[in-house]
């Protein structure tokens, strides 16, 4: 764990993506456009607008909302993958993002080699990875296939090993985006238990899911997002009830919408 107390503190975050219209496809065209004084248009699309939140050690904070509302962009800014356009973002401690299955894995390396690669990226010495190796493999139930290349893994295998690596590396901030959309109920239950364990150990968990049963089971409080901004923030049950009533969000994978 880091010496300083882990923290995620976001104030007035705005994030824009730039869309270029009529951009020259060739270098020759770009040169002619510059000579002739033609300027292609650039449009800013705001993915996140005036977003403010704070998370302290021991909290699991959920972000809910429709696709494209800005949830993943917020997480990517916290992870340092994206830079904010405006606003203040303070993140203290070691961050481990799980933004997709097998994120950060090299497809030509084996599962075992990728465990060591992921640990090295997080700044962990080899001896520390060695001490956790058996637990990582056991939790992922990967003993039979951990020595095969990652490119041969199914999405479920990637998810199990990726999550096991992330959780056992003991990050100060664990970012989990839609990892419970695959896998059977037994796996999802194990992940829910592990996330609560991480919070009980004083870590911060930022959690995104479209399935409200998962959000209810894991999160201490929830932020409902729409069009890049915050609609409502508050206790999990209150926000989830309002969100489901307003949007018909599914309760769990495979459930019919309300």
QUIJO-V92381 format. One record per pair of residues at least 24 apart in sequence whose ideal C-beta (glycine too) atoms are under 8 Angstrom apart, sorted by the first residue. I is the first residue (numbers start at 1). J is the second residue. D is the distance in Angstrom with one decimal. If there is no record, write none. Layout:
# QUIJO-V92381
I:J:D  I:J:D
This chain:
# QUIJO-V92381
1:93:7.6  1:170:6.7  1:172:6.2  1:202:7.5  2:92:7.0  2:93:4.4  2:94:6.0  2:172:5.2  4:92:5.3  4:93:7.0  5:56:7.9  5:57:6.1  5:92:7.0  5:93:8.0  6:56:7.9  6:57:5.2  6:92:5.8  6:93:3.7  6:172:3.7  6:173:5.9  6:202:7.4  6:203:6.7  6:204:5.3  7:54:7.7  7:55:7.6  7:56:6.7  7:57:8.0  7:90:6.4  7:91:7.0  7:92:4.2  7:93:7.0  7:204:7.7  8:53:7.5  8:54:6.8  8:55:4.3  8:78:5.9  8:90:7.6  8:91:5.5  8:92:7.9  8:173:6.0  8:204:5.8  8:206:7.0  9:54:4.9  9:55:8.0  9:88:7.7  9:89:7.5  9:90:4.3  9:91:7.7  10:51:6.2  10:52:6.0  10:53:5.1  10:54:7.2  10:74:7.4  10:77:7.7  10:78:7.4  10:87:7.0  10:88:7.4  10:89:5.2  10:90:7.8  11:52:5.2  11:87:6.1  11:88:4.5  11:89:7.8  12:50:5.7  12:51:7.6  12:52:6.0  12:86:6.9  12:87:4.2  12:88:6.7  13:48:5.6  13:50:7.4  13:51:4.3  13:52:7.2  13:74:7.0  13:77:6.6  13:84:5.4  13:86:7.4  13:87:3.9  13:88:7.9  13:89:6.2  14:46:6.5  14:48:6.2  14:49:5.8  14:50:6.4  14:51:7.7  14:84:6.8  14:85:5.0  14:86:4.1  14:87:5.5  15:46:7.2  15:47:5.1  15:48:4.2  15:70:7.6  15:73:5.4  15:74:8.0  15:77:6.3  15:82:6.5  15:84:5.7  15:85:5.2  15:228:7.9  16:44:4.3  16:45:6.4  16:46:5.2  16:47:6.9  16:85:4.6  17:44:7.4  17:45:5.0  17:47:5.7  18:42:5.5  18:43:7.3  18:44:6.0  18:45:7.7  19:43:4.6  19:44:7.7  19:45:5.8  46:228:5.5  47:73:4.5  47:228:5.6  48:73:5.2  48:74:5.9  48:77:7.6  48:228:4.7  48:229:7.7  49:227:7.4  49:228:4.2  49:229:4.7  50:87:7.9  50:229:6.0  51:87:7.5  51:225:7.8  51:228:7.3  51:229:6.7  51:230:6.2  52:230:7.4  53:223:6.1  53:230:7.9  53:233:7.3  55:173:7.9  55:204:4.8  55:206:6.7  56:204:7.0  57:202:4.4  57:203:6.7  57:204:6.1  58:199:5.3  58:200:7.1  58:202:5.5  58:203:7.5  58:204:7.7  59:199:6.5  59:204:5.9  59:205:7.3  59:220:5.3  59:221:7.4  60:195:6.2  60:196:7.2  60:199:4.9  60:205:4.3  60:207:5.8  60:218:5.4  60:219:4.9  60:220:5.2  61:204:7.6  61:205:7.3  61:206:5.6  61:207:6.9  61:219:6.5  61:220:6.9  61:221:6.0  61:222:7.5  61:223:6.8  62:207:4.9  62:208:7.2  62:209:7.2  62:215:4.7  62:218:7.0  62:219:3.6  62:221:7.3  62:222:4.3  62:223:7.0  62:236:6.8  63:206:7.0  63:207:7.3  63:208:4.9  63:222:7.5  63:223:5.2  63:225:6.1  64:208:7.5  64:209:7.4  64:210:7.6  64:212:7.5  64:215:6.2  64:222:5.9  64:223:7.4  64:224:5.5  64:225:7.1  64:239:7.5  64:240:7.4  64:243:5.7  64:249:7.2  65:224:6.0  65:225:3.7  65:226:5.6  65:231:7.7  66:226:7.1  66:247:7.0  69:225:4.4  69:226:5.3  69:227:6.4  69:228:6.7  70:225:5.5  70:227:7.7  70:228:4.2  70:229:7.6  71:177:7.5  71:208:5.0  71:225:5.7  72:99:6.8  72:177:5.8  72:208:7.0  73:228:7.9  74:225:7.8  75:99:6.5  75:175:5.1  75:177:5.6  75:206:6.1  75:208:6.7  78:173:7.1  78:175:6.4  78:206:6.6  79:175:5.7  91:173:6.6  92:172:7.4  93:171:7.4  93:172:2.7  93:173:5.5  93:204:7.6  94:122:6.3  94:123:6.9  94:171:4.9  94:172:4.9  94:173:7.2  95:171:6.2  95:172:7.1  95:173:4.5  95:175:6.7  96:122:6.3  96:166:4.8  96:169:5.9  96:171:3.5  96:173:7.2  96:174:5.5  96:175:6.9  97:175:4.1  97:177:7.6  98:162:6.2  98:163:6.3  98:166:5.1  98:174:7.4  98:175:6.3  98:176:5.1  98:177:6.5  98:179:5.7  99:175:6.9  99:177:4.8  100:177:7.2  100:178:7.9  101:155:5.3  101:158:4.1  101:159:4.5  101:162:5.9  101:179:7.0  101:182:7.1  102:150:6.4  102:153:7.1  102:158:3.7  102:159:7.5  102:161:7.5  102:162:5.0  103:162:6.6  104:162:7.9  105:150:4.9  105:158:7.1  105:162:6.8  106:150:6.9  107:149:7.0  107:150:5.1  107:151:4.2  108:149:6.0  108:150:7.6  108:151:6.5  109:149:6.7  109:150:6.2  110:146:6.9  110:147:5.3  110:148:6.0  110:149:5.7  110:150:7.0  111:142:6.0  111:145:6.7  111:146:4.1  111:147:7.0  111:148:6.8  111:150:6.1  111:153:7.2  111:161:5.5  112:137:8.0  112:146:5.0  112:147:5.8  114:150:5.8  114:161:7.6  114:165:7.7  115:146:7.8  115:161:7.6  115:165:5.6  118:165:4.9  118:166:7.8  118:169:7.1  119:165:7.5  119:169:6.1  122:169:5.3  122:171:7.0  124:169:6.3  132:168:4.8  132:169:7.4  135:168:5.7  136:161:7.8  136:164:4.9  136:165:5.8  136:168:4.8  137:164:7.7  139:164:4.4  139:167:7.5  139:168:7.0  139:190:7.8  139:194:7.8  140:164:4.0  155:182:5.5  156:182:5.7  156:183:5.5  156:187:7.6  159:183:5.9  159:187:7.8  160:187:6.7  163:191:6.2  163:194:7.6  167:194:5.3  167:198:6.4  170:201:7.7  170:203:7.6  171:203:6.8  172:203:6.0  172:204:6.7  173:203:7.0  173:204:4.7  173:205:7.9  173:206:7.0  174:198:5.7  174:203:6.0  174:204:7.2  174:205:4.9  174:206:7.4  175:205:8.0  175:206:4.9  176:205:6.6  176:206:7.0  176:207:5.0  176:208:6.9  177:208:4.6  178:208:5.8  178:209:6.2  178:210:7.1  180:209:5.6  180:211:6.6  180:214:5.1  180:253:7.6  181:209:7.5  181:210:7.1  181:211:7.4  181:253:6.4  188:214:6.9  188:253:8.0  192:217:5.0  192:218:5.4  210:249:6.6  210:250:6.7  211:249:8.0  211:250:5.9  211:251:6.7  211:252:5.0  211:253:5.8  211:255:7.7  212:240:5.1  212:243:7.3  212:244:5.7  212:249:5.6  212:250:7.1  212:251:5.3  212:252:7.7  213:251:4.9  213:252:4.3  214:252:7.1  215:240:5.8  216:240:5.8
